[in-house]
Amino acid sequence: MSYAINSDCISCGACEAECPVEAISAGDEAYVIDPDLCIECGACAAVCPVSAPNPD
């Protein structure tokens, strides 16, 4: 189950920098995770200050 970023995202970019497979990119209003690239490592969730990334 890949991770997804919920509406709590504050667009800080911490998750994008931490993703080892570059599955995270800036969206129109928040960062988004490409479910086809996500390896479910949880690195994004570990660095997010608002707990926006969660298993989808």
mmCIF file of the N, C-alpha and C atoms, coordinates in Angstrom:
data_MODEL
# 
_entry.id   MODEL 
# 
loop_
_atom_site.group_PDB 
_atom_site.id 
_atom_site.type_symbol 
_atom_site.label_atom_id 
_atom_site.label_alt_id 
_atom_site.label_comp_id 
_atom_site.label_asym_id 
_atom_site.label_entity_id 
_atom_site.label_seq_id 
_atom_site.pdbx_PDB_ins_code 
_atom_site.Cartn_x 
_atom_site.Cartn_y 
_atom_site.Cartn_z 
_atom_site.occupancy 
_atom_site.B_iso_or_equiv 
_atom_site.pdbx_formal_charge 
_atom_site.auth_seq_id 
_atom_site.auth_comp_id 
_atom_site.auth_asym_id 
_atom_site.auth_atom_id 
_atom_site.pdbx_PDB_model_num 
ATOM 1   N N  . MET A 1 1  ? 0.844  -1.166 0.000  1.00 0.00 ? 1  MET A N  1 
ATOM 2   C CA . MET A 1 1  ? 0.000  0.000  0.000  1.00 0.00 ? 1  MET A CA 1 
ATOM 3   C C  . MET A 1 1  ? 0.898  1.240  0.000  1.00 0.00 ? 1  MET A C  1 
ATOM 4   N N  . SER A 1 2  ? 0.813  2.056  -1.019 1.00 0.00 ? 2  SER A N  1 
ATOM 5   C CA . SER A 1 2  ? 1.657  3.242  -1.105 1.00 0.00 ? 2  SER A CA 1 
ATOM 6   C C  . SER A 1 2  ? 1.184  4.325  -0.141 1.00 0.00 ? 2  SER A C  1 
ATOM 7   N N  . TYR A 1 3  ? 2.046  5.289  0.087  1.00 0.00 ? 3  TYR A N  1 
ATOM 8   C CA . TYR A 1 3  ? 1.692  6.427  0.932  1.00 0.00 ? 3  TYR A CA 1 
ATOM 9   C C  . TYR A 1 3  ? 0.985  7.479  0.087  1.00 0.00 ? 3  TYR A C  1 
ATOM 10  N N  . ALA A 1 4  ? 0.197  8.311  0.748  1.00 0.00 ? 4  ALA A N  1 
ATOM 11  C CA . ALA A 1 4  ? -0.475 9.445  0.111  1.00 0.00 ? 4  ALA A CA 1 
ATOM 12  C C  . ALA A 1 4  ? -0.368 10.617 1.078  1.00 0.00 ? 4  ALA A C  1 
ATOM 13  N N  . ILE A 1 5  ? -0.378 11.817 0.548  1.00 0.00 ? 5  ILE A N  1 
ATOM 14  C CA . ILE A 1 5  ? -0.279 13.017 1.367  1.00 0.00 ? 5  ILE A CA 1 
ATOM 15  C C  . ILE A 1 5  ? -1.668 13.621 1.520  1.00 0.00 ? 5  ILE A C  1 
ATOM 16  N N  . ASN A 1 6  ? -2.083 13.820 2.778  1.00 0.00 ? 6  ASN A N  1 
ATOM 17  C CA . ASN A 1 6  ? -3.422 14.340 3.023  1.00 0.00 ? 6  ASN A CA 1 
ATOM 18  C C  . ASN A 1 6  ? -3.451 15.872 2.991  1.00 0.00 ? 6  ASN A C  1 
ATOM 19  N N  . SER A 1 7  ? -4.592 16.438 3.254  1.00 0.00 ? 7  SER A N  1 
ATOM 20  C CA . SER A 1 7  ? -4.797 17.881 3.141  1.00 0.00 ? 7  SER A CA 1 
ATOM 21  C C  . SER A 1 7  ? -4.093 18.682 4.231  1.00 0.00 ? 7  SER A C  1 
ATOM 22  N N  . ASP A 1 8  ? -3.467 18.023 5.195  1.00 0.00 ? 8  ASP A N  1 
ATOM 23  C CA . ASP A 1 8  ? -2.716 18.733 6.227  1.00 0.00 ? 8  ASP A CA 1 
ATOM 24  C C  . ASP A 1 8  ? -1.374 19.266 5.710  1.00 0.00 ? 8  ASP A C  1 
ATOM 25  N N  . CYS A 1 9  ? -0.978 18.882 4.504  1.00 0.00 ? 9  CYS A N  1 
ATOM 26  C CA . CYS A 1 9  ? 0.310  19.274 3.922  1.00 0.00 ? 9  CYS A CA 1 
ATOM 27  C C  . CYS A 1 9  ? 0.461  20.800 3.930  1.00 0.00 ? 9  CYS A C  1 
ATOM 28  N N  . ILE A 1 10 ? 1.635  21.266 4.392  1.00 0.00 ? 10 ILE A N  1 
ATOM 29  C CA . ILE A 1 10 ? 1.931  22.695 4.407  1.00 0.00 ? 10 ILE A CA 1 
ATOM 30  C C  . ILE A 1 10 ? 2.956  23.073 3.338  1.00 0.00 ? 10 ILE A C  1 
ATOM 31  N N  . SER A 1 11 ? 3.231  22.162 2.426  1.00 0.00 ? 11 SER A N  1 
ATOM 32  C CA . SER A 1 11 ? 4.145  22.381 1.289  1.00 0.00 ? 11 SER A CA 1 
ATOM 33  C C  . SER A 1 11 ? 5.544  22.819 1.709  1.00 0.00 ? 11 SER A C  1 
ATOM 34  N N  . CYS A 1 12 ? 6.067  22.202 2.760  1.00 0.00 ? 12 CYS A N  1 
ATOM 35  C CA . CYS A 1 12 ? 7.413  22.557 3.226  1.00 0.00 ? 12 CYS A CA 1 
ATOM 36  C C  . CYS A 1 12 ? 8.508  21.882 2.400  1.00 0.00 ? 12 CYS A C  1 
ATOM 37  N N  . GLY A 1 13 ? 8.192  20.749 1.765  1.00 0.00 ? 13 GLY A N  1 
ATOM 38  C CA . GLY A 1 13 ? 9.158  20.054 0.925  1.00 0.00 ? 13 GLY A CA 1 
ATOM 39  C C  . GLY A 1 13 ? 10.055 19.063 1.645  1.00 0.00 ? 13 GLY A C  1 
ATOM 40  N N  . ALA A 1 14 ? 9.901  18.915 2.939  1.00 0.00 ? 14 ALA A N  1 
ATOM 41  C CA . ALA A 1 14 ? 10.751 17.982 3.689  1.00 0.00 ? 14 ALA A CA 1 
ATOM 42  C C  . ALA A 1 14 ? 10.622 16.562 3.159  1.00 0.00 ? 14 ALA A C  1 
ATOM 43  N N  . CYS A 1 15 ? 9.415  16.163 2.817  1.00 0.00 ? 15 CYS A N  1 
ATOM 44  C CA . CYS A 1 15 ? 9.181  14.800 2.339  1.00 0.00 ? 15 CYS A CA 1 
ATOM 45  C C  . CYS A 1 15 ? 9.850  14.547 0.989  1.00 0.00 ? 15 CYS A C  1 
ATOM 46  N N  . GLU A 1 16 ? 9.767  15.527 0.100  1.00 0.00 ? 16 GLU A N  1 
ATOM 47  C CA . GLU A 1 16 ? 10.360 15.363 -1.234 1.00 0.00 ? 16 GLU A CA 1 
ATOM 48  C C  . GLU A 1 16 ? 11.863 15.135 -1.133 1.00 0.00 ? 16 GLU A C  1 
ATOM 49  N N  . ALA A 1 17 ? 12.527 15.897 -0.275 1.00 0.00 ? 17 ALA A N  1 
ATOM 50  C CA . ALA A 1 17 ? 13.973 15.770 -0.107 1.00 0.00 ? 17 ALA A CA 1 
ATOM 51  C C  . ALA A 1 17 ? 14.361 14.427 0.502  1.00 0.00 ? 17 ALA A C  1 
ATOM 52  N N  . GLU A 1 18 ? 13.489 13.837 1.289  1.00 0.00 ? 18 GLU A N  1 
ATOM 53  C CA . GLU A 1 18 ? 13.791 12.590 1.990  1.00 0.00 ? 18 GLU A CA 1 
ATOM 54  C C  . GLU A 1 18 ? 13.494 11.333 1.173  1.00 0.00 ? 18 GLU A C  1 
ATOM 55  N N  . CYS A 1 19 ? 12.643 11.427 0.168  1.00 0.00 ? 19 CYS A N  1 
ATOM 56  C CA . CYS A 1 19 ? 12.216 10.247 -0.591 1.00 0.00 ? 19 CYS A CA 1 
ATOM 57  C C  . CYS A 1 19 ? 13.378 9.630  -1.379 1.00 0.00 ? 19 CYS A C  1 
ATOM 58  N N  . PRO A 1 20 ? 13.717 8.362  -1.099 1.00 0.00 ? 20 PRO A N  1 
ATOM 59  C CA . PRO A 1 20 ? 14.858 7.731  -1.780 1.00 0.00 ? 20 PRO A CA 1 
ATOM 60  C C  . PRO A 1 20 ? 14.597 7.360  -3.242 1.00 0.00 ? 20 PRO A C  1 
ATOM 61  N N  . VAL A 1 21 ? 13.341 7.341  -3.663 1.00 0.00 ? 21 VAL A N  1 
ATOM 62  C CA . VAL A 1 21 ? 13.027 6.952  -5.042 1.00 0.00 ? 21 VAL A CA 1 
ATOM 63  C C  . VAL A 1 21 ? 12.393 8.095  -5.847 1.00 0.00 ? 21 VAL A C  1 
ATOM 64  N N  . GLU A 1 22 ? 12.444 9.302  -5.299 1.00 0.00 ? 22 GLU A N  1 
ATOM 65  C CA . GLU A 1 22 ? 11.920 10.495 -5.969 1.00 0.00 ? 22 GLU A CA 1 
ATOM 66  C C  . GLU A 1 22 ? 10.464 10.335 -6.406 1.00 0.00 ? 22 GLU A C  1 
ATOM 67  N N  . ALA A 1 23 ? 9.648  9.765  -5.524 1.00 0.00 ? 23 ALA A N  1 
ATOM 68  C CA . ALA A 1 23 ? 8.229  9.544  -5.812 1.00 0.00 ? 23 ALA A CA 1 
ATOM 69  C C  . ALA A 1 23 ? 7.369  10.750 -5.445 1.00 0.00 ? 23 ALA A C  1 
ATOM 70  N N  . ILE A 1 24 ? 7.964  11.752 -4.796 1.00 0.00 ? 24 ILE A N  1 
ATOM 71  C CA . ILE A 1 24 ? 7.205  12.902 -4.310 1.00 0.00 ? 24 ILE A CA 1 
ATOM 72  C C  . ILE A 1 24 ? 7.543  14.141 -5.126 1.00 0.00 ? 24 ILE A C  1 
ATOM 73  N N  . SER A 1 25 ? 6.505  14.877 -5.500 1.00 0.00 ? 25 SER A N  1 
ATOM 74  C CA . SER A 1 25 ? 6.712  16.118 -6.249 1.00 0.00 ? 25 SER A CA 1 
ATOM 75  C C  . SER A 1 25 ? 5.705  17.167 -5.795 1.00 0.00 ? 25 SER A C  1 
ATOM 76  N N  . ALA A 1 26 ? 6.006  18.408 -6.122 1.00 0.00 ? 26 ALA A N  1 
ATOM 77  C CA . ALA A 1 26 ? 5.113  19.506 -5.758 1.00 0.00 ? 26 ALA A CA 1 
ATOM 78  C C  . ALA A 1 26 ? 3.880  19.475 -6.648 1.00 0.00 ? 26 ALA A C  1 
ATOM 79  N N  . GLY A 1 27 ? 2.732  19.495 -6.021 1.00 0.00 ? 27 GLY A N  1 
ATOM 80  C CA . GLY A 1 27 ? 1.475  19.565 -6.755 1.00 0.00 ? 27 GLY A CA 1 
ATOM 81  C C  . GLY A 1 27 ? 0.981  20.999 -6.794 1.00 0.00 ? 27 GLY A C  1 
ATOM 82  N N  . ASP A 1 28 ? -0.238 21.204 -7.234 1.00 0.00 ? 28 ASP A N  1 
ATOM 83  C CA . ASP A 1 28 ? -0.792 22.552 -7.320 1.00 0.00 ? 28 ASP A CA 1 
ATOM 84  C C  . ASP A 1 28 ? -0.941 23.203 -5.947 1.00 0.00 ? 28 ASP A C  1 
ATOM 85  N N  . GLU A 1 29 ? -1.440 22.453 -4.967 1.00 0.00 ? 29 GLU A N  1 
ATOM 86  C CA . GLU A 1 29 ? -1.667 23.024 -3.640 1.00 0.00 ? 29 GLU A CA 1 
ATOM 87  C C  . GLU A 1 29 ? -0.903 22.306 -2.531 1.00 0.00 ? 29 GLU A C  1 
ATOM 88  N N  . ALA A 1 30 ? -0.392 21.127 -2.815 1.00 0.00 ? 30 ALA A N  1 
ATOM 89  C CA . ALA A 1 30 ? 0.336  20.334 -1.823 1.00 0.00 ? 30 ALA A CA 1 
ATOM 90  C C  . ALA A 1 30 ? 1.241  19.362 -2.566 1.00 0.00 ? 30 ALA A C  1 
ATOM 91  N N  . TYR A 1 31 ? 2.128  18.724 -1.832 1.00 0.00 ? 31 TYR A N  1 
ATOM 92  C CA . TYR A 1 31 ? 2.979  17.713 -2.444 1.00 0.00 ? 31 TYR A CA 1 
ATOM 93  C C  . TYR A 1 31 ? 2.161  16.450 -2.706 1.00 0.00 ? 31 TYR A C  1 
ATOM 94  N N  . VAL A 1 32 ? 2.569  15.689 -3.705 1.00 0.00 ? 32 VAL A N  1 
ATOM 95  C CA . VAL A 1 32 ? 1.866  14.459 -4.056 1.00 0.00 ? 32 VAL A CA 1 
ATOM 96  C C  . VAL A 1 32 ? 2.871  13.318 -4.196 1.00 0.00 ? 32 VAL A C  1 
ATOM 97  N N  . ILE A 1 33 ? 2.394  12.104 -3.947 1.00 0.00 ? 33 ILE A N  1 
ATOM 98  C CA . ILE A 1 33 ? 3.219  10.902 -4.058 1.00 0.00 ? 33 ILE A CA 1 
ATOM 99  C C  . ILE A 1 33 ? 2.710  10.069 -5.218 1.00 0.00 ? 33 ILE A C  1 
ATOM 100 N N  . ASP A 1 34 ? 3.608  9.688  -6.112 1.00 0.00 ? 34 ASP A N  1 
ATOM 101 C CA . ASP A 1 34 ? 3.268  8.817  -7.229 1.00 0.00 ? 34 ASP A CA 1 
ATOM 102 C C  . ASP A 1 34 ? 3.174  7.388  -6.687 1.00 0.00 ? 34 ASP A C  1 
ATOM 103 N N  . PRO A 1 35 ? 1.983  6.809  -6.652 1.00 0.00 ? 35 PRO A N  1 
ATOM 104 C CA . PRO A 1 35 ? 1.820  5.471  -6.062 1.00 0.00 ? 35 PRO A CA 1 
ATOM 105 C C  . PRO A 1 35 ? 2.583  4.386  -6.819 1.00 0.00 ? 35 PRO A C  1 
ATOM 106 N N  . ASP A 1 36 ? 2.884  4.617  -8.076 1.00 0.00 ? 36 ASP A N  1 
ATOM 107 C CA . ASP A 1 36 ? 3.629  3.621  -8.850 1.00 0.00 ? 36 ASP A CA 1 
ATOM 108 C C  . ASP A 1 36 ? 5.115  3.616  -8.499 1.00 0.00 ? 36 ASP A C  1 
ATOM 109 N N  . LEU A 1 37 ? 5.611  4.719  -7.951 1.00 0.00 ? 37 LEU A N  1 
ATOM 110 C CA . LEU A 1 37 ? 7.019  4.818  -7.579 1.00 0.00 ? 37 LEU A CA 1 
ATOM 111 C C  . LEU A 1 37 ? 7.262  4.577  -6.095 1.00 0.00 ? 37 LEU A C  1 
ATOM 112 N N  . CYS A 1 38 ? 6.249  4.822  -5.270 1.00 0.00 ? 38 CYS A N  1 
ATOM 113 C CA . CYS A 1 38 ? 6.385  4.698  -3.815 1.00 0.00 ? 38 CYS A CA 1 
ATOM 114 C C  . CYS A 1 38 ? 6.754  3.267  -3.419 1.00 0.00 ? 38 CYS A C  1 
ATOM 115 N N  . ILE A 1 39 ? 7.787  3.149  -2.564 1.00 0.00 ? 39 ILE A N  1 
ATOM 116 C CA . ILE A 1 39 ? 8.216  1.830  -2.086 1.00 0.00 ? 39 ILE A CA 1 
ATOM 117 C C  . ILE A 1 39 ? 7.775  1.581  -0.637 1.00 0.00 ? 39 ILE A C  1 
ATOM 118 N N  . GLU A 1 40 ? 6.914  2.450  -0.121 1.00 0.00 ? 40 GLU A N  1 
ATOM 119 C CA . GLU A 1 40 ? 6.321  2.275  1.203  1.00 0.00 ? 40 GLU A CA 1 
ATOM 120 C C  . GLU A 1 40 ? 7.353  2.244  2.327  1.00 0.00 ? 40 GLU A C  1 
ATOM 121 N N  . CYS A 1 41 ? 8.418  3.019  2.193  1.00 0.00 ? 41 CYS A N  1 
ATOM 122 C CA . CYS A 1 41 ? 9.474  3.002  3.210  1.00 0.00 ? 41 CYS A CA 1 
ATOM 123 C C  . CYS A 1 41 ? 9.135  3.835  4.439  1.00 0.00 ? 41 CYS A C  1 
ATOM 124 N N  . GLY A 1 42 ? 8.250  4.836  4.289  1.00 0.00 ? 42 GLY A N  1 
ATOM 125 C CA . GLY A 1 42 ? 7.854  5.664  5.414  1.00 0.00 ? 42 GLY A CA 1 
ATOM 126 C C  . GLY A 1 42 ? 8.800  6.811  5.730  1.00 0.00 ? 42 GLY A C  1 
ATOM 127 N N  . ALA A 1 43 ? 9.837  6.995  4.919  1.00 0.00 ? 43 ALA A N  1 
ATOM 128 C CA . ALA A 1 43 ? 10.792 8.084  5.173  1.00 0.00 ? 43 ALA A CA 1 
ATOM 129 C C  . ALA A 1 43 ? 10.107 9.440  5.149  1.00 0.00 ? 43 ALA A C  1 
ATOM 130 N N  . CYS A 1 44 ? 9.140  9.610  4.261  1.00 0.00 ? 44 CYS A N  1 
ATOM 131 C CA . CYS A 1 44 ? 8.418  10.884 4.155  1.00 0.00 ? 44 CYS A CA 1 
ATOM 132 C C  . CYS A 1 44 ? 7.627  11.170 5.426  1.00 0.00 ? 44 CYS A C  1 
ATOM 133 N N  . ALA A 1 45 ? 6.973  10.157 5.953  1.00 0.00 ? 45 ALA A N  1 
ATOM 134 C CA . ALA A 1 45 ? 6.168  10.322 7.160  1.00 0.00 ? 45 ALA A CA 1 
ATOM 135 C C  . ALA A 1 45 ? 7.046  10.654 8.361  1.00 0.00 ? 45 ALA A C  1 
ATOM 136 N N  . ALA A 1 46 ? 8.249  10.112 8.389  1.00 0.00 ? 46 ALA A N  1 
ATOM 137 C CA . ALA A 1 46 ? 9.146  10.333 9.518  1.00 0.00 ? 46 ALA A CA 1 
ATOM 138 C C  . ALA A 1 46 ? 9.630  11.775 9.619  1.00 0.00 ? 46 ALA A C  1 
ATOM 139 N N  . VAL A 1 47 ? 9.724  12.487 8.495  1.00 0.00 ? 47 VAL A N  1 
ATOM 140 C CA . VAL A 1 47 ? 10.240 13.857 8.525  1.00 0.00 ? 47 VAL A CA 1 
ATOM 141 C C  . VAL A 1 47 ? 9.160  14.923 8.435  1.00 0.00 ? 47 VAL A C  1 
ATOM 142 N N  . CYS A 1 48 ? 7.935  14.545 8.181  1.00 0.00 ? 48 CYS A N  1 
ATOM 143 C CA . CYS A 1 48 ? 6.861  15.529 7.999  1.00 0.00 ? 48 CYS A CA 1 
ATOM 144 C C  . CYS A 1 48 ? 6.462  16.172 9.332  1.00 0.00 ? 48 CYS A C  1 
ATOM 145 N N  . PRO A 1 49 ? 6.488  17.515 9.414  1.00 0.00 ? 49 PRO A N  1 
ATOM 146 C CA . PRO A 1 49 ? 6.140  18.169 10.669 1.00 0.00 ? 49 PRO A CA 1 
ATOM 147 C C  . PRO A 1 49 ? 4.644  18.148 11.003 1.00 0.00 ? 49 PRO A C  1 
ATOM 148 N N  . VAL A 1 50 ? 3.794  17.810 10.030 1.00 0.00 ? 50 VAL A N  1 
ATOM 149 C CA . VAL A 1 50 ? 2.354  17.803 10.277 1.00 0.00 ? 50 VAL A CA 1 
ATOM 150 C C  . VAL A 1 50 ? 1.708  16.424 10.019 1.00 0.00 ? 50 VAL A C  1 
ATOM 151 N N  . SER A 1 51 ? 2.524  15.394 9.865  1.00 0.00 ? 51 SER A N  1 
ATOM 152 C CA . SER A 1 51 ? 2.060  14.015 9.650  1.00 0.00 ? 51 SER A CA 1 
ATOM 153 C C  . SER A 1 51 ? 1.112  13.882 8.457  1.00 0.00 ? 51 SER A C  1 
ATOM 154 N N  . ALA A 1 52 ? 1.438  14.572 7.359  1.00 0.00 ? 52 ALA A N  1 
ATOM 155 C CA . ALA A 1 52 ? 0.579  14.527 6.176  1.00 0.00 ? 52 ALA A CA 1 
ATOM 156 C C  . ALA A 1 52 ? 0.694  13.215 5.377  1.00 0.00 ? 52 ALA A C  1 
ATOM 157 N N  . PRO A 1 53 ? 1.901  12.637 5.209  1.00 0.00 ? 53 PRO A N  1 
ATOM 158 C CA . PRO A 1 53 ? 1.969  11.359 4.479  1.00 0.00 ? 53 PRO A CA 1 
ATOM 159 C C  . PRO A 1 53 ? 1.475  10.205 5.343  1.00 0.00 ? 53 PRO A C  1 
ATOM 160 N N  . ASN A 1 54 ? 0.608  9.402  4.781  1.00 0.00 ? 54 ASN A N  1 
ATOM 161 C CA . ASN A 1 54 ? 0.059  8.245  5.481  1.00 0.00 ? 54 ASN A CA 1 
ATOM 162 C C  . ASN A 1 54 ? -0.132 7.107  4.493  1.00 0.00 ? 54 ASN A C  1 
ATOM 163 N N  . PRO A 1 55 ? -0.102 5.854  4.986  1.00 0.00 ? 55 PRO A N  1 
ATOM 164 C CA . PRO A 1 55 ? -0.417 4.741  4.077  1.00 0.00 ? 55 PRO A CA 1 
ATOM 165 C C  . PRO A 1 55 ? -1.811 4.936  3.491  1.00 0.00 ? 55 PRO A C  1 
ATOM 166 N N  . ASP A 1 56 ? -1.902 4.779  2.205  1.00 0.00 ? 56 ASP A N  1 
ATOM 167 C CA . ASP A 1 56 ? -3.188 4.996  1.513  1.00 0.00 ? 56 ASP A CA 1 
ATOM 168 C C  . ASP A 1 56 ? -4.056 3.772  1.581  1.00 0.00 ? 56 ASP A C  1 
# 
